[in-house]
Amino acid sequence: MGAERIVVFPDELLERMQLETTIFTPANDAVGFAALSEEVGLTLILRLYQLVMDEDNIYDPIQELAAFSFESRIELDQFINRLPEITGLEMLTILNPLPGASSVS
């Protein structure tokens, strides 16, 4: 395991969302990803943010990349567990589902 990484989120983001996980790739230490969730009615929303390391070696969220909705905590957790292994092509099909197809598998 590498060195500990520090990620700083704006307070207003953490007031309404829960940090689920952060993901860093060995290919590029300057960027990472954060998954945060929130409840909207009976739906769980998972939002993925891009993190970029600043000059102080602190990661800051710079943009939301995608949002996914789930009907249960189990579905959300399964997706989070699969997230690091999802290929780029698979992610494209998740982000652009065929009409009538299930959302996230």
RAGI-V97123 format. One line per field, one symbol per residue. psi: psi as a letter, one per 40 degrees, with the letter a starting at -180 (. if undefined). burial: # if it has 24 or more other ideal C-beta (glycine too) atoms within 12 Angstrom, else .. A space follows every 10 residues. Layout:
psi: ???
burial: ???
//
This chain:
psi: iaihhhhhii dddedeihhd iihiiedhee iaihhiiihg beihhhhhih ihhaeefhhi hdihdiiiii eidddddddd ddddehiddd dddddgiihe iich.
burial: ....#.#.#. ......#.## ####...... ########.. ...####### ##......## #....##### .....#..## ..#..#.... ...#...... ..##.
//
